[in-house]
Structure formats: C-alpha cells, structure tokens
C-alpha cells in the first residue's frame, strides 16, 4: 500500500472531492451525546441505535446492523466487520444471539463500519509518517483488518468503490477505497464536529446504488430468477452428455448456492474493419452501443486485493434478448485494467494475434471498457496539486473492462504426464515466436498462471499462452507505467536485477524455463530429497539475498 494512501488536510476537502452534491451540509450532530466507551461492545450498541433511530439515514433503503463476532460462512478469512449499513430488506437476521450479534454478509453489505476504543494506538493511518503507513504493530494490524474487509466486499460483490467509517473512541475517519488507492479524512472528534459525519451519512444514503459504488452493469440473480433455473439445467445437461468434460465441471462447480450469481454486461467494442453502426440524423448523435450479456456463478479465479487490477475469471454463458441461454461456454474476464498512454486493451491485442493466425492463444469473442467506470483516486491526487509532497503518491488510473474468449482452459498444474507439461511449454514457445515475428508483439508476463491447458477437438491437450494485458508492441516506447511489469517469481535473472531494462525475448524464454522447473519439481519424479523441495521452492522462486553493498539479488545465481 506504499504510495497508495492519501489524506487531505481538512475534512471539507475530502467531502468536496467525493460527496459534494445538492444535499445541503447539515448543522445537527446525531453523535453529540456519545458517552464514554470502555469496551467495543458499548460502541456497537450505541452507534447502531443512534444511526437507526435518527432520520438521517432513510430506513426504507438502508439500516445499520451489528455483526462483530460472526463471520460470513463463505469467508475463508473468518473476518467480521463490527457494523455495516445494509439494504433494509437484506438486513442480517438475528440468529438468536441478540440484536447486536448478527452475522456479517459480505455479498450484501453496503457500507462498512469498524470500531476501536483507542483513538491512537488502534488508528490504521499514521498522519505523522510521510507515506501515512503505521509502524506500531497494533496499528499495522488495524490497517490489515480494514483492507481484508474491503477485499471481501470486492470479492463477493461487483463494486466500483467502497466506503468505510472508522470510529476511534470519540474520533472518526471516513475512508474511500477504489482500485487505484485509499482516501481518508483526517481524524476528527465526532462529539464536537459530528455534523460532518451526519452530513456524510445523509448524502450517502440518499444516493442511488451506482453512486454508492455498486456496478450498474452487474445484476445479481436472486434464487427465483428464471436464469438461475436455466443455468442449473444447462449444467446438468452438459454433465450427462460428457461427465469427463473439464469445462462443464468448472461451470457446475461455479454454481455454488452460497455464492452470489450475476448477469454481466459487456459493452462491445467494434473489431478492426467492422462498419460503424448508423448514427442519427444529427452529427452529435452517437452510434448505439452494442451490449452482450452473460451469466456467471462463483469466479473460477480471483486475484484478490484492494488496489490493482482485481482480475476475476468466470466460465460464462451468453443470454439473448429473450432471456434465454445461448451458445457454448466461454471464459469471461473482469478486470480493472491500467489505463495509461500506450497500454492497449487485451482484446485489441488478441484481435491482432487472431488476425495474424498466431497459434495457441485465446480466440476473441468480444470485449470493451465499461463506460464511466474509472477509478478516481488518481484524479483526486491531481486536483489536490500538492507542492513538494513529503512522499510521492503512485495512484494509477484503472478502467473497468471485460473480455470474453472462446476457450475455457484449466490450470497448467493439472497436467497429467511429464510429456503433457513439456508439450504445453512447447506450445507457448510457438505462440510467443509467432506473436513476435508475425504481429510484432511481446508478452512480457510469462508465468505459471498465464498458461492454460486446453483440449483440442481431437482430444489432444494443448496449451494457451494467456493474459496478454501487459504485452507491448516490439518497437513501442519502453516505460508505460511506473512499476516493473511481470510476475517476479518467474522473471529472468537479468530482468529481476535490472528493473529498468526492457523485457526482451531471452527474458521470456528463461521465464518459460522457470515455469517448467516449478512444475517439474512439484509434480514429477526427480533426484531431490523430498524434504528439501519446500525449501528449494522458497529459495529459488521467492527468496532474495542482500549483498554487502546493499544490492538486492532476487534469484540465486
């Protein structure tokens, strides 16, 4: 999170950046009578009752629920945020343990609220530090907690952003998260200055779902939705037709009743050479947007994290205009791509590779940016115009993007034999060579996760070189974003130890060797002592050494 957090000097500046709208600034303070809190439980009860008994939050839309001890049953981290605002009709139920001990529901929570008794030692942000990151153990733990909460929200929902309120004794912060970074208010006393928090809650609850951070291009499918029944039926039919087919197995595995299912829009970008749809009579009229819709269950892949691309992958099925499932299974990728000058959309790269008939790469079905869904943290930093900041912020602009390809692969680690593994690496070498020689494109992110096994119509298992989002034209300018490109566990020695150098073909070939070695040592017979394998994997792929002059070496030579 270094360089990804900012705190404007005044709460007014934060409000003007994010929640300035036509709702007037309130003078009343519903938190003025807050008592002294000796325990967090005291805070849970008082804050929940204060919000729900006020007229600041519209109770027909949102309600505050206390969920400090019971984690979501779908959450492997077993974390439970203290309180939250939920849609009124989806308020967590009382399971018999009291009104202030409900179970958190990450797929329904709208705004998170965390309570700490101590305003300093449990504050996750340190405004005395240049990078605002805490050093003390308890404060680091508090920061880790709130990031885990937001990661759970992003994982279980389709969100463009998420807000959280931190109550720290008699102090508070309002925090905003998107895939570019974190913005927080400076810490303020809500007993004396609680009109700020009252105004925020009023404005927040009056906003529509999209303004509160819900993705309007993602529609949750409730259990009685006809599409849910169609998805189950299709999965069963495909299973009966071919029980061993890995694609139907992946689709059926995604039909998890405990996980939210969605209908997702793809705003289709025209392919090269396709005619533009007819405009209206006026020149100012824009051609109609083409939207294709797909249904998905639980993601097959989720990169996790709060800041970054937040990539998720799904086995999907298209829905036609009549609400019927049509066509074969496809793979849908949902990501917040880095939107910097010179970085192409992955779909445009695949279109070019397909046009040049590059083998062993995915086949583009459709792709496109989701209009209006761009991170704002980088814009807020630019608006602040901080002169000579104590610490440079590295907020990137991320654009929400969806890509659909025809092939549904399975992870490389599911290879059956050594020959299958070696042949997969060979397929990727051919793909890389053809992309370089025919299309003038270099991949730049060879890794285990970016190679998928795919079964050809004749039953042969091939490999696809996947994830071309970090690729570049061979002759294009080198530096396009501030961070090093690639998955460092598989990067070449040269690339690791010379981060300013451009990735070249030799680096990519070495990366493929590291992928081969990684899987061979883990899954194939070899002459290494069995107990030594974990240590070797850590030292070779994750370890580093520091030389006497302070230089860091990231791979043993």
C-alpha positions, 0 to 999 in steps of 0.5 A: 500500500506504499504510495497508495494512501492519501489524506487531505488536510481538512475534512471539507476537502475530502467531502468536496472531492467525493460527496459534494452534491445538492444535499445541503451540509447539515448543522445537527450532530446525531453523535453529540451525546456519545458517552464514554466507551470502555469496551467495543461492545458499548460502541456497537450498541450505541452507534447502531441505535443512534444511526437507526433511530435518527432520520438521517439515514432513510430506513426504507433503503438502508439500516445499520446492523451489528455483526462483530463476532460472526463471520460470513460462512463463505469467508475463508478469512473468518473476518467480521466487520463490527457494523455495516449499513445494509439494504433494509430488506437484506438486513442480517437476521438475528440468529438468536444471539441478540440484536447486536450479534448478527452475522456479517454478509459480505455479498450484501453489505453496503457500507462498512463500519469498524470500531476501536476504543483507542483513538491512537494506538488502534488508528490504521493511518499514521498522519505523522509518517510521510507515506501515512503507513503505521509502524506500531504493530497494533496499528499495522494490524488495524490497517490489515483488518480494514483492507481484508474487509474491503477485499471481501466486499470486492470479492463477493460483490461487483463494486466500483468503490467502497466506503468505510467509517472508522470510529476511534473512541470519540474520533472518526475517519471516513475512508474511500477505497477504489482500485487505484488507492485509499482516501481518508479524512483526517481524524476528527472528534465526532462529539464536537464536529459530528455534523460532518459525519451526519452530513456524510451519512445523509448524502450517502444514503440518499444516493442511488446504488451506482453512486454508492459504488455498486456496478450498474452493469452487474445484476445479481440473480436472486434464487427465483430468477428464471436464469438461475433455473436455466443455468442449473439445467444447462449444467446438468445437461452438459454433465450427462452428455460428457461427465469427463468434460473439464469445462462443464465441471468448472461451470457446475462447480461455479454454481455454488448456492452460497455464492452470489450469481450475476448477469454481466454486461459487456459493452462491445467494442467494434473489431478492426474493419467492422462498419460503424453502426448508423448514427442519427440524423444529427452529427452529435448523435452517437452510434448505439452501443452494442451490449452482450450479456452473460451469466456467471456463478462463483469466479473460477479465479480471483486475484484478490486485493484492494488496489490493482487490477482485481482480475476475476475469471468466470466460465460464462454463458451468453443470454439473448434478448429473450432471456434465454441461454445461448451458445457454448461456454466461454471464459469471461474476464473482469478486470480493472485494467491500467489505463495509461498512454500506450497500454492497449486493451487485451482484446485489441491485442488478441484481435491482432494475434487472431488476425495474424493466425498466431497459434495457441492463444485465446480466440476473441469473442468480444470485449470493451471498457465499461463506460464511466467506470474509472477509478478516481483516486488518481484524479483526486491526487491531481486536483489536490496539486500538492507542492513538494509532497513529503512522499510521492503518491503512485495512484494509477488510473484503472478502467473497468473492462471485460473480455470474453474468449472462446476457450475455457482452459484449466490450470497448467498444474493439472497436467497429467504426464511429464510429456503433457507439461513439456508439450504445453511449454512447447506450445507457448514457445510457438505462440510467443515466436509467432506473436513476435515475428508475425504481429510484432508483439511481446508478452512480457508476463510469462508465468505459471498462471498465464498458461492454460491447458486446453483440449483440442477437438481431437482430444489432444491437450494443448496449451494457451499462452494467456493474459496478454494485458501487459504485452507491448508492441516490439518497437513501442516506447519502453516505460508505460507505467511506473512499476516493473511489469511481470510476475517476479517469481518467474522473471529472468535473472537479468530482468529481476536485477535490472528493473529498468531494462526492457523485457526482451525475448531471452527474458521470456524464454528463461521465464518459460524455463522457470515455469517448467522447473516449478512444475517439474519439481512439484509434480514429477519424479526427480533426484531431490530429497523430498524434504528439501523441495519446500525449501528449494521452492522458497529459495529459488522462486521467492527468496532474495539475498542482500549483498554487502553493498546493499544490492538486492539479488532476487534469484540465486545465481 
